[in-house]
Amino acid sequence: MRTIRTLIVDDERYAREELMYLLGKYPSIQIIGEAESGEVAIMKALQLQPDVVFLDVEMPKMNGMDVAKVFLELKKVPIIIFATAYPQFAAEAFRINAIDYLLKPYDEEQLKQAISRIEKGIYPTEKIDTASNLGKMAVEKDGEIDYILIKDILYMYRENKTTKIITHKNDYEVRTALKELESRLIPFSFFRIHKSYLVNMIYISRLTPWFNGAYQLELDGRKEKLSVSRNYVKDLRQRLEM
C-alpha cells in the first residue's frame, strides 16, 4: 500500500507542528512538505504534487479559499482538507470540493475520520481490488456483460457523457467517468495523456512532436494518432524512458 503524500499549509509554525505530530500517528500519511503562505503552497504543490493538502483558511495576502481554487486548476488536483479556527467558512469550503473541514484546536476523532475519508478516496475500493486481482473489467455490450482483460485495453476516452474503451478486438462504451476508471487502474500501466484520454503505456510505439509543445502518440497495430497535451509530455517521457 503506497503512502499518501501530504502537504501542510498554515501561516503559524506551531499549528503546522501540531498537525504534523498528530498525522505522524498514521502510517499511511507521509508528510512531504509544509508551507507558511498561500504563494509558497502553490509553488510546493507544483513541485511536489501531493495527494492531500491540509489547508489553513485565514492566511495573510492569499487565503486558503483562493489557494484551493488555484489547486483545482492543477494537472494533479490534490484532495483538500481545510483546517481553521473559523466555522463560518465551511459552506464555501465544500463548494470548492473539500472532503473535510477541521476546526482548531484539532479533535483527534474528527482527524481520524478525515484520514479514513482520504484513504477511501485514494486507495482502491474492495470492488477495485477484486478487479485488480483478476485483471479484468466488466463492460456491457449489446445487453450482455463482457469481462475484458485489462491488459488488452489499448486506450479509453471520454465523449458525450460516455467513456469509450478500445481493445484489440472490440470497442466498448461505459458510463463510468474517466477519472473513476483512472483510479481503478492505478495498479496497471495506464497514463493520462489528455484530460479526456487514458492510454495503456505497454502499447505506445512512437511519440512525434506536433505543435506548441504537444506530441502525437502511436500505438502498436493502430493507425490513429492520439494527441498528448504538452502538460503531460514530460511525465509521460519519464515513465516510458529508462
FENTAJO-V840876 format. One record per backbone hydrogen bond with DSSP energy under -1.0 kcal/mol. CO is the residue of the C=O (numbers start at 1). NH is the residue of the N-H. E is the energy in kcal/mol with one decimal. If there is no record, write none. Layout:
BEGIN
CO_NH_E ; CO_NH_E
END
This chain:
BEGIN
4_30_-2.6 ; 5_51_-2.0 ; 5_52_-2.2 ; 6_32_-2.7 ; 7_54_-2.5 ; 8_35_-2.4 ; 9_56_-2.1 ; 12_16_-1.8 ; 13_17_-2.5 ; 14_18_-2.4 ; 15_19_-2.1 ; 16_20_-2.5 ; 17_21_-2.2 ; 18_22_-2.3 ; 19_23_-2.8 ; 20_24_-1.4 ; 22_25_-1.3 ; 23_26_-2.0 ; 26_29_-1.7 ; 28_4_-4.0 ; 30_6_-3.0 ; 33_8_-2.0 ; 35_10_-2.4 ; 37_41_-2.2 ; 38_42_-2.0 ; 39_43_-1.8 ; 40_44_-2.7 ; 41_45_-2.3 ; 42_46_-2.0 ; 43_47_-2.0 ; 44_48_-3.4 ; 45_49_-1.8 ; 51_79_-3.1 ; 52_7_-2.4 ; 53_81_-2.6 ; 54_9_-3.0 ; 55_83_-2.4 ; 57_59_-1.1 ; 57_64_-2.9 ; 60_62_-2.7 ; 63_67_-2.0 ; 64_68_-2.7 ; 65_69_-1.8 ; 66_70_-1.4 ; 67_71_-2.3 ; 68_72_-1.8 ; 70_73_-1.7 ; 71_74_-1.8 ; 79_53_-2.8 ; 80_99_-2.1 ; 81_55_-2.9 ; 82_102_-3.3 ; 84_104_-2.1 ; 86_89_-1.1 ; 87_90_-1.7 ; 89_93_-2.2 ; 90_94_-2.1 ; 91_95_-1.2 ; 93_98_-1.7 ; 94_97_-1.2 ; 100_82_-1.9 ; 102_84_-2.6 ; 107_111_-2.3 ; 108_112_-2.2 ; 109_113_-2.0 ; 110_114_-2.1 ; 111_115_-2.5 ; 112_116_-1.9 ; 113_117_-2.0 ; 114_118_-2.3 ; 115_119_-2.6 ; 116_120_-2.1 ; 117_121_-1.7 ; 118_122_-1.6 ; 119_123_-2.8 ; 125_129_-2.8 ; 126_130_-2.0 ; 127_131_-1.8 ; 128_132_-2.8 ; 129_133_-2.7 ; 130_134_-2.3 ; 131_135_-2.3 ; 131_136_-1.0 ; 135_150_-2.4 ; 137_148_-2.6 ; 139_146_-3.6 ; 141_144_-1.8 ; 144_141_-3.4 ; 146_139_-3.0 ; 148_137_-2.4 ; 149_152_-1.5 ; 150_153_-1.6 ; 154_200_-2.8 ; 155_166_-2.9 ; 156_198_-2.8 ; 157_164_-3.2 ; 159_162_-1.5 ; 162_159_-3.2 ; 163_174_-2.4 ; 164_157_-2.1 ; 165_172_-2.5 ; 166_154_-2.9 ; 166_155_-1.3 ; 170_167_-2.4 ; 172_165_-2.7 ; 174_163_-3.6 ; 177_181_-2.1 ; 178_182_-2.6 ; 179_183_-1.8 ; 180_184_-1.8 ; 181_185_-1.7 ; 183_186_-1.0 ; 185_188_-2.0 ; 189_201_-2.9 ; 191_199_-2.7 ; 193_229_-2.7 ; 194_197_-1.4 ; 196_158_-1.9 ; 197_193_-1.3 ; 197_194_-1.1 ; 198_156_-2.6 ; 199_191_-2.3 ; 200_203_-1.7 ; 201_204_-1.2 ; 203_220_-2.6 ; 206_218_-2.5 ; 208_216_-2.9 ; 211_214_-2.1 ; 214_210_-2.6 ; 215_228_-3.3 ; 216_208_-2.9 ; 217_226_-2.5 ; 218_205_-2.9 ; 218_206_-1.4 ; 219_222_-2.0 ; 226_217_-3.1 ; 228_215_-2.0 ; 229_232_-2.1 ; 232_236_-2.3 ; 233_237_-2.7 ; 234_238_-2.0 ; 235_239_-1.9 ; 236_240_-2.0 ; 237_241_-2.4
END
